[in-house]
Amino acid sequence: MRKFTFFTVLLLVCVLVISGCGKKETLKIGTEATFPPFEFTNDKNEVIGFDIDIAKVIGEKLNKEVEIINMDFSGLVGALNANQIDLAIAGMTITPERKKNVNFSIPYYDASQVIVVRDDETIITTRNDLLGKIIAVQMGTTGADAAAEISNAQIKQFGKVNEAFLELKNKRADAVIIDAPVAKEYIKNISGIKIASKPFTEEQYGIAINKKNTELLEKVNEALNEIFNSGKYQELYDSWFK
């Protein structure tokens, strides 16, 4: 009886070890899902978007399960440095200020800022027209940085992009400064608003990574290069930016 029990336990241990070896590690991805078409929630409350598809392909190439963690944009860098997430993929512009705190992958998207106003607005068409106006922005973004450079403007900062648009819609702000593709998506779903300006910045999005995790940075860059060279990037781009 003892002999049977011993071999049974031994067999069980072997099975558990083999099962454990076959289980993929998890790659925790931080994002802020009010930024369509890069990241947003569908009617099933699933986080989807261009960035999310990029993240999933990277996970496949790194042989890791991808876990999407939805949080405030302003908390992403802190979450990286606290090792709560492995990567931040959230339409995040590569800036000198951010590079002081995190590393960035090679750029994967070229972006720019635009001004969004209500349909009945006829005066605001450039940044100069925003002098002394009320501008709604998302906290911690380059849109907020651009607004801060406008003289005598009153800046209203929000944790989520949709809150800034609601402020504009409800006539509690004169304009929103936001990334051009995101502006286009919100205009599809919120009546009575329009893009008032030409793009007035040149920016590039990157994937943010803890400065100490240089090995992961190298692997992410390799994965991105594979995505670019294989045609997969163009496939994903075409599906979200027709």
N, C-alpha and C positions, 0 to 999 in steps of 0.2 A: 504493500500500500504506500509506504513512504517513497519507494523507488518510482512508482507511477506518478505520485504527486510531484516529485522532483522534476521528472521529465516534462510533465504537463506545464509546470511553472517555467521551465527553461524554454519550452516551445512558445509560450505566451510572451516571454521577454523578447524572443527572436522576432515574433510577429510585430510587436510594438516598435522595436528598433527599425525594422524594415519599413513600417508605416511612417515612422518619424523621418526616415531618410527621404521618403518620397514626397513629403509635404513641402510646398514652396514657402520661402520666406515672404513676408509682407512688405510692400513698399508703400509707405504712408504718404499720401499726396494731399497737401493743404491747398484749398481754393476758396473763393468767395462767389457763390452761385447766383449773383444778380447781374451778371456781366455778359449777356448774350451778344454774339453767338459763341463766345469763348467758353463760358460756363454758366449754366442756368438749370432750373428744375423743370421737368415736364409735368404732365397731369398726374403722373404716378409718384411724384415727389422724388424722382431719380435725378441725380446731377448728370447732365449731359453737356455736350458742346465740343467745339474744335479742340480746346486745350485738353479736355477729358479724353478724347480719342487719341491725341498725341501721347498722353500719359499712359494709356492702356497699351499702345504699341511699344512704348519704352519698357513697360513692365514685361511684356512678352519677350523682348530681346534680352532683358536681364534675368529672365526665367523667375519672375517674382509675381505674386498676387498683388493687385493694386487695390488699395483701400482709399477711397475719396473722403476727405474730412472737410466739411463745410464750416467756415469760420469767418469772422470779420477780416477784411483785407488788412486793416491796420495791425492785426495781431499775427500775421503770417511770419514776419521776420523773427519776432520773439519766439514763436513756436518752433522755428527751425533751430534757433540757438539753444532752446531748452530741450532739443531732441524729441519733441512731441510729434514732429513730422519729419520725413526724410527730404521731401521736395516741396516747393511751392510753385504751382503752375496756375497762374491767375491773371493772365494779361498784364504781367508785371514788367514795366519798362526798366531797362538797364540804365541806372544813373550812377554818377560818381558817389553820391551820398549813400545809396544803398550798398554799393560795393565796399564801403567801409565795414559793413556788418555781415555781409554774406558774399559767397561766390555766385557767379552766374554762368550758365551754360553758354554755348555759342548762340547767337540770336536765331530765333525761329519765325519771327513775324515783324514786318515793318508797319509802324502805326503813326498816327498823328491826331492832334486835338482839333475839335471844332466847337462852335457855339450853337446851342439849341435854344430857341425862343418859342413863344406862342405864335400861332398863325397870324394874329392881328398886329404883330410887331413889325414895324417898317423902318425903324431908325437903326437898330443894332445889326450891323453886318460885319464888323471887324472888332478886334480887341480894343481899339481906341474908343469905340462906341460904348464900352462897358465902364468907362470912368464914372465913379460915383454910383454905380448900379448895385443891385443885390444879386449875387451869383451863388448858385447852389452847386456843390461839388461832393464827390466822395472823399472821405477822409484818407489821407496818406497817399493819394494818387498824384500823378503828374498834372492832372487837371486842376487839382488843388494848388499845386505849385504855380501853374500858369495864372490862376486867379489871384494869387497872392502878389503877383507882380503888377497888378492893375491899381493905379492910384485911386484912393478914396473909395474903393469898392467895399461893400459889406459882404463878407464871405460867410456862407452858411454851409457847414460841413456835416455830412451824414455818414453813418456806418455802411449803408448800402446804397447802390446807385439808384434803385427804384424810388427811394425816399427823396432824392434830389429832384427827380422828374415830377414827383407828386407835388413838391413845393412849387415848381414852375407851373404846373397845370392848375394849381389852386391859387395862383396869382400872389404867392408869398415870396417869389423870386422873379427877377427879370430874365435870367438866363441860366443855362447849365453849360459847363465846360466838360467835355467828355471825349473819349476816343471815337473816331469817325464810324467804324463798323458797329459799335455799340449804340451810337446815336441812331443809326439807320434801323436797328432792330427795335428800339423803343418807339420810334415814329410809326412803325407798322402796327403797334399794339396800343398806343395812346393817341387818341384823336386830338387835333387842335394844336399840335406842335410841329416845328420844322427846323431843319438845319439852316442857319442864317449866314454862316461864314464858309470861306474856303479853309481847308486844313492849314494850320499855322505853326505846326511843330513837326519835327522829324524825330521819331523814336523807334526803338527796337525792343521787342519783348524777349526775355530770357527766362530760363528755369532757375529759380534760386535754390541754393544748397548751403548747408552749414560749412563755414570756412575750414573746419577741421576734417571734413569728409572729402578729401581730395580724390580718393579712390572712386567714390560714387560719381563725382564730377567727371572724371575721365570716362567712366562707363556711359554716363548720360550723353556726353558729347559724341562718343562712338556710335551710340544708338541713333542720335539725331542725324549724324552724317549718313548712316545706313538708310534712314527714312527718306532723307533728301535724294540720295543717289538711286534708290530703288524705284522711285516714282510714287511711293506711298504718300509722301507729303502732298504732292499735287492732287492725288486722289481725295485726301481728306479736305484739302483746301477747296476743291471744286464742290464738294458736298455741302460745305457750310457757307461759302462766299460766291454763290452763283450770281 
